[in-house]
Amino acid sequence: MALSKVDFNSINVTPAASKAIKFNSSNNGLETGDVGGSLVLISTQTASSSSTIDFTSGIDSTYKEYIFKFINIHPQTNDKIFEFQGSTNGGSSYGVTITSTAFNAAHNESGSFTEFQYNTYADLAQSTSYQSVGIGRGVGNESNESFCGELQIFNPSSTTFVKHFIIRGNEHNHNEITVDGFAAGYFNTTSAINAIQFKFNSGNIDAGTIKMYGVT
């Protein structure tokens, strides 16, 4: 195998924060720069007895993929479902048509219960209802109970394609069960999705943090 020599003068790798070493645009040297797949934090919101958490800015054509991370989302009321919807008018209204699918695995603390099933109560078929993020199970509101996970939304600013999403999360169920949930689907619209709202199906979000990232 032949080895190519790189001109020392073509190497520009001065240290820079949040940068990586990569080939330059001519592919004949090295430089520092952004690498595809990096997460860029756009916004952080922390709940405090909040009825909803809305992201109404920062969702645009800058990125082809957005990721929302849910950290210890705690309901004010016991046995409530964490859910979301999208908007095409900057958050003036929410209720975009969704088709989705969902399944989960579950196991209780005593080891006496296990489950692996498709969730008909967490999927939607051409519906403008809110999509379950907690995969249809109720999150407990005891002090140590919460939901954690993430939501990926792909190319929300496209005016050609539907807007695909993938949900992955785990919750401490109100019945002392860990529920490992998976869901995916799409907003069935060719209009740009430019706002996302999160809430419980009843009661407030007592505490928790949601971070929105763009993926380079």
Secondary structure, DSSP 4 states (H G I P E B T S, - for coil): ---PPPPGGG-B----TT-EEEE-TTSSSEEEE--TT-EEEEEEEEEEEES-EEE-SS-STT-SEEEEEEEEEEESSSSB-EEEEEESSTTS-----EEEEEEEEEEETTS--EEEEE-TTS--SSB-SPEESSTTPPBP-STT--EEEEEEEE-TT-SSS-EEEEEEEEEEBTTSEEEEEEEEEEE--SSPP-EEEEEESSS-EEEEEEEEEEE-
